[in-house]
Amino acid sequence: MRGARLGALLSTLALPLAAEPIRIASYDPELSRDGPGLLLRDLQRGEDPQIAAMARIVAHAAPDILLLTGVDRDAQGATLDALAARLQAAGAPDYPHRLAPPSNAGLASGLDLDGDGRIDGARDSHGYGRSTGDGAMALLSRFPLRLERDLTGLLWRDLPGAEQPAIEGTPFPSAEAQAARRLSSAGHWVVRAETPSGPLRLLAFAATPPVFDGPEDLNGLRNRDEIRLWPRLMDGDLGPAPAPPFVILGLANLDPADGEGRREAMRALLGDPRLADPLPGSEGGRAAADPAHAGDPSHDTADWDAPPDGPGNLRVDYVLPSRDGLAVIDAGVVWPATGPLAEAAARASAHRLVWVDLELE
């Protein structure tokens, strides 16, 4: 009897341990300040209530890999280091692996890109920004990261099927601007994460809002093509397609059912058979539904004023895993309907953190 029990125990110990799910999150904490170095200053002072609220949200979600959009970047990485330290002090995981390549956000073009006759405005940068790195992106991870491809420098005209704006057949604002304009308003990255269960590729981006333009629909067309980049990449039209498993994550700034923009682009991405849509949701989103909502408000990720004062609450932040090589365990949006965490979420940003738990198969 004793030998049988010992044999059973040894057999159990010989079985491989089940891998822990990996939590992937995307969050726009709106950590963009009015000038270079100001976010670093606020992080170092430790007194900013927005930063404290943002850190509480990240600590609550405790993602293993976190993409931040709308966060200021400096070339030395001091801001990102200070941010990671602030998150850890608030109880978030330690993120020893951090990545923030140069961004198009605030990168001067030397051209008039918005047609106002000037070349030095925030909209004349390759991506909107009042200074270099204003509202860029950053990846923070418990696992090693390696940038495999950086499509941030891709010219808009070089995306297969690209459509740039025109007024009565004339390129807007000029043929010279269209020849030089980059597609990414912040960046498009393919990053390899070395997880305990194997490699996982992160396809990260942040697209421009499809508003704040004129009848030429400059931002609407650009937003659509920033989203369309991913299917073209998966098709192999922009070089080798990323090998699964992978996750597309970031700020698309486009809802498939509500708000302005070329919504068919978002519907097409969500319906791509190579991707799974975990449909993360929250009680807070459901409770804050706008009266004329067409989509399911529980999936919204941004809390904006209802029309006519704003676009209304929308689903604009996404984590979309590949169907090949990944199993979705759980998903959610950090948006409680009431309580201290709900207050912190509202204080931190109009956006809500989106997370998905995945297992590599």
Buried (B, 14 or more C-beta within 10 A) or exposed (E): EEEEEEEEEEEEEEEEEEEEBBBBBBBBBBBBBEEBEBBBEBBEEEEBEBBBBBBBBBBBBBBBBBBBBBBBBBEEBEBBBBBBBBBBEBEBBEBEBBBBBBBBBBBEBEBBBBBEEEBEBBBBBBBBBBBBBBBBBBBBBBBEBEEBBBBBBBBBEEBEEBBBBEEEEEBBBBEEBBEBBBBBBBBBBBBBBBBEBEBBBBBBBBBBBBBEBEEBBBBBBBBBBBBBBBBBBBEEEBEEBBEBBBBBBBBBBBBBBBBBBBBEBBBBBBEBEBBBBBBBBBBBBBBBBBEEBEBBBBBBBBBBEBEEEBBBBBBBBBBBBBBEBBBBBEBBBBBBEEEEBBEBBBBBBBBBBBBBBBBBE
